[in-house]
């Protein structure tokens, strides 16, 4: 999505945006939901503010995430996304969230926001058990109520990332002129 925003989306006119909104509103409603309900709750934030770490996931969060996403999971508007009530956090499938933790993320540079902000990747710092504990903590804090994440889920995403990287390296090597 960063390429879409950086190279085209930021240039949409109000007329373009209105046309997109009208199109999306014309689509039929979907049944069911792949998200869990969210009800704001400050219990986790109060525990972190008081220096309590109820579990290893909370400790990892404080050490690696709280500086940007804050102890209350609210992040900083237009800079660091909120985690409390975030659809990616609440998704039934935690793969997207796991991928962001393992691969990092980047906000696209635009005319209105030229700084290219980056979330670091953590595969070197967190093993599968620690990453699963972190993701589970986030998915169950600040009113988030999503299922726990297993080390097996982490391993699968980590392997998929490694395969994608290997494929990119192989493609790049094929394009190198000898």
Secondary structure, DSSP 8 states (H G I E B T S, - for coil): -HHHHHHTGGG--HHHHHHHHHHHHHS----S-SB--B----HHHHHHHTT---SHHHHHHHHHTHHHH-TTS--BTTTB---TT-HHHHBSSTHHHHHHHHH-EE----SS-----EE---TTT--HHHHHHHHHHHHTSTTB------HHHHHHHHHHHHHHHHHHHHHHHHHS--
